[in-house]
């Protein structure tokens, strides 16, 4: 059968290897043009040097021998990865979500696929990557593109971490900064709750973790943050307030490695008595499931166990804010800390 004509004009490439396009007849031929915008490095979110590591997307319908052809390429070129193989390994190993979707013939979620691809790419010493089986719909293409675009330039777009115990006023103060200065507020709690609202096995897993007051795995939270941040950078945001992340030292290190260094850190301090009162009130008035008595105590415990190591990692970036006072009084201190950054980047 003759190959179909390309539905777009490939852009010039410095790669001495020819690009390979296996065009699908099912189910996503209309999206193939998006491949041109996704020459990216899975490992660290920087643009790929395709003269050294070309990325070849192996697309096609079920049973179109994508895997067979990849198997023939890999021994000769030391390439990888495939979404199908790691997903099947994940099914065999532990992932309830991957098992549920694959057994029913559905598509595994974008986050699971991307995380598995990252793991496989990091583990392999490859000369290039045939991306077998990913990019099955527009959401996957858009998500992959957002996650893997060029790093944020914090000289122009500052990133401020908004940290503190649960109930310390992080969201309240972030909202005031957004209203006055036009920054983008990204609450990891809100992102996770939105993810839970989508339903499915991943939503159930997240709900269980959050309602117990435990920390959601770093890789999942960071994936959500990166997707949102790169979308907002494209839209021209003035800066970011990252609320509730990182919650521990390892999360901070992962963020600065995979996204960009934090410009500054605001840490809201309040006594446990104040935090508990606020969370109880919030739970009674908003119905947030993680503001139950058990989760409150677990969240406080987790906060105290991880906060010092996190603060010790960034002594020169931290400004401590006394969060015991009124909203307006606290905001005055927040402005005082942020104004030098705002002046420098506007």
N, C-alpha and C positions, 0 to 999 in steps of 0.2 A: 504494500500500500504506500502510495506517495505521501511524503511528509506534508503537513499543512503549512501554509504560508505563515510567517511570523506576524502576529497582530500588532507589532510595534517595530520601530527601528532601533536595533541595539546601539547603545552609546559606545564610543571608542573606548578601548581598554588597553592598558599597557602590558597586559599579560601575554606572554609569548605562546601560552597554550590556548587553543581555540576554546571559546565558551561552548557549553553543551546545553541545549534546550530540548527536553523531551516534552513535547506539547501534549496536554491532555485532551481527550474527547469527553471526559467525565471526571469530576463534576464542576471544574473551576477554570475553564479556558478563558473566561472573561477577565480573570484576575491576573493572568500571566504577565501583563505589562508592569505590575507592581514589583516583579522580581528585580527589575533594573535598579530600583531604589534601595535594595536590601543587600548590597555587598558589605557585609559587616563581620566583625570579629565576635564570636560567641563568648569568648573567654573574658574579655575586659571592656566591652562596649566601645572600642575605638575602631575607626575605619580600617578595613582590611587592605593590606598591600597585596592586591591581586596579581602583581607580577611575581610574588613569591608563594602566595596561598590562594589560588583561585577558588571561588565557591560556585559549585555547579548544582542547581536545583533539579532534582530528579522527580518530575511530576508525571502523573498519569492515573488512569482509572485502576480499580481493584484488579489485581491479576495481570497488570501490564508489564510485569517483570522488572520493575524498578530495582527491587532488592537483588535480583539475579545479576543485573548489569553492574550494580554497585559492587557485588562480590567479585566480579571479574576485574573491576578497576582497582579495588583496594590492594590486592597483593602486588600490583605493579607500581602503585603510586603512593602507598602509605596514607590513604585518605580515610575520612570518616566525617560525620556520623550519620546515622539513620534514626528517624523517630520511631519506626516500628520496632526495631530490635530493643532499644532501651525501654520502650513501653511494655513489651512482652516480658522483659527481664523484671521490670517493676511489678508487673502482675504476678510473676512467679515469686517475687520477693515479699512485697508487703503492701502495695498500694491498693486499698479498697476502691478508690475512685477509678483508677485505671482498669481494674478488674471489672467493675460494674459497667463501664462504658464499652470496653472492648468486647465483652461477652454478649452485649446487646447490639453490637454492630454500630455503636455510636462513636463520635469523635471525643477523644480525651481532651480535657480542658487545655487552653493555651498555656496557662501557667505551668501545668505539669509537663507538657511537651517541651517548653522552653527550658525549664529547669533541668530536665533530663538531657537535653542537647548540650547545655552548658557543662554538665558533669562529664559527659562523654568526651566533649571537645577538650576539656581541661586535662582529662586523663590520657589523651592520645598525643603522641608526638607526630603530628600530621604535616603533610605537604600541601594539603588542601582539603576541602570539605564538599562531598556531594550530599546535599540536604535532601535525603530520600524521605518523602512522605509528609514533610511539613508544608505549610502554606496551603491549607485545604479550603480556606475561605477568606473573605476580606478582613474579618476580625483578626485572624492569625497573622495575615500580612501586616496589618496596621500595628498590631501589638508588637510583633517582632521588630518592625521598623522603629517604633518609638523607643523600645528598650535599647536598641543598638546604635542609635545615632550618635553624633559626636558629643563628647563630654560638655557639660555646662561651663561657660566662662564666668567664673564667680567674680571677676573684676567688673563685669557688667550686670550680672544677675546673682546677687548675694544669696547665700543659703544660711538661714538662721535656725538652729535647732531650738525648739521650745520644750524644755524638760522640767520635770518636777514630779512629785508624788501624785497619785490619782486624786482628783478633786482640788488640785492646787490652783486652778484657774487658767490653765494653758489655753483651752479653747476660747474662753471668755476674752482674754487679752489678745489672742490672735485675731479674733473677729474685729476688735477695735483697731488693730493695726491695718487690717484689710480695708476697713471703711475709710480710714484717713490717708493711707499711703498706697493703696492699690496692690499690695503684695498678694501672692497666692498662698492660701492656707491649706496645707495638706495634713489632715488628721489621720494617722494610721488606724485609729479606732473607727472613724467614719468609713474609711476604705474597706476595712474588714467587715463592718456591718453591711455595707453595700454588697460585698461579695457573698455574704450569708443570705441576703435577700434574693439572690439568684436561684437558690435552691440546689439540690443535688447532693452527692456524697461529700464533696469538698465543703459545702456549706454546713453540713451536719458535723463534720470534723472540727471546723472552725468554731462552731457554736459550742461544742463540748469543751474545747480548750479555753475559750474566752469566759464561759460561764463558771469555770473552775478557778478563774483568776490567774491562769497560767500564761506564759509567753508563747505566742504563735511563732513557729520556726522562722528564723531570720530570712531564709531564702524566699519564702512566700511573701512576706511583708515587703522586702526590698524589691521584688518583682513588681508588685502593685505600685510602689512609690516611683520607681523608675519610669514606668509606663505613663503615669500622670505627669511627672516632672518634664519629661521630654515633649509631651504634648503641649504643655503650658509654655515651654521655652519657644516652641515653634509659633505659638500664638502671641509671643512678645511680652511675657510677664515681666514685672519690675523686680521680682525677687520671690524667695520662698520662705515660708514659715513652716518648718517640719515639726508637727506637734505629736509628741509621744514616741518619737523614734530618734535616736537609739535608746533602748531601755537597759542595755548592758554594753560593756566594753567591746565585745566581739562584734556586736551590731554596728557600733560606730566605726570600727576598723573596716568592716565590709562596705559600709556606705561610702567612706572616703576613697576606697579602692575602686569601687564599681560605678560610682556616680561622680562625685567631686568633693573636695575638702569643704568642711563647714567654714563659713566666714566668721560666725560668732555663735555663742551658746548662751541662752538665757535660762537660768535655773531658778524655778520658783520654789521658795522654801515656806513651809507651814508645818505646824505641829500635827501629830497624828490625830489629836482630838478635833482639830479644825477640819482635817481631811475627812474623817469619818462622818462628822456632822454634815458636811457638804454632800458627800456621796449618798447618805441616807435621804437627804432632802431631794437630791436629784432623782434617786430611784423612786421616791414616792410621787414625784411630779411628772416625770418623763416616762417611767416604765422601762428604763434601760435594764436589760436582763443581767448585765454584769455588775449592777449596783445592789445585788443581794448581799446579805450579811456574810455568808461564807466567802463569796468572791472578794468582798471588800477587805477582809482580813488576809486573804491569800495575796491580793495585789499589794497591800502594804508590806507584807513579809517579803515578797519578791523585790519590791522597790528598795527596801533597806539592805537586802542581800547584794544587790548589784550596783547601787548608786555610787558608792565610794570609788570603786575601781574605774567606773566610767568618768567621774569627775577628775580623778587623778591623771587620767590620760590626756586631758585637755586644759591644763591650768591657765594657760595664757589666753584662751578663747572664752572663758566662762565669766559671765556677770551674774551674780546672785541677786535675786529680787525677793524682798520680803513680801510674801503673799498673804499676810495676816490682815492687811488693811482693806479699805473699801476698794471697789473696782477702779474708781477714778484715781485714787491715790497710788494704787499699784501701776496703773497705766502711765502715770507721770514718770515713774522710775523706768518703765519699759521704753518710753520715748527717749529719755535721757541716754539710755544704752544704745538705742538704734539710730539716733540722729547722725552721728558721725559716719555710719555706714551708708545711710540714705544720701547724705551730702556727697559722699565720695563716689557714688555710683549713679548719680543723676546729672 
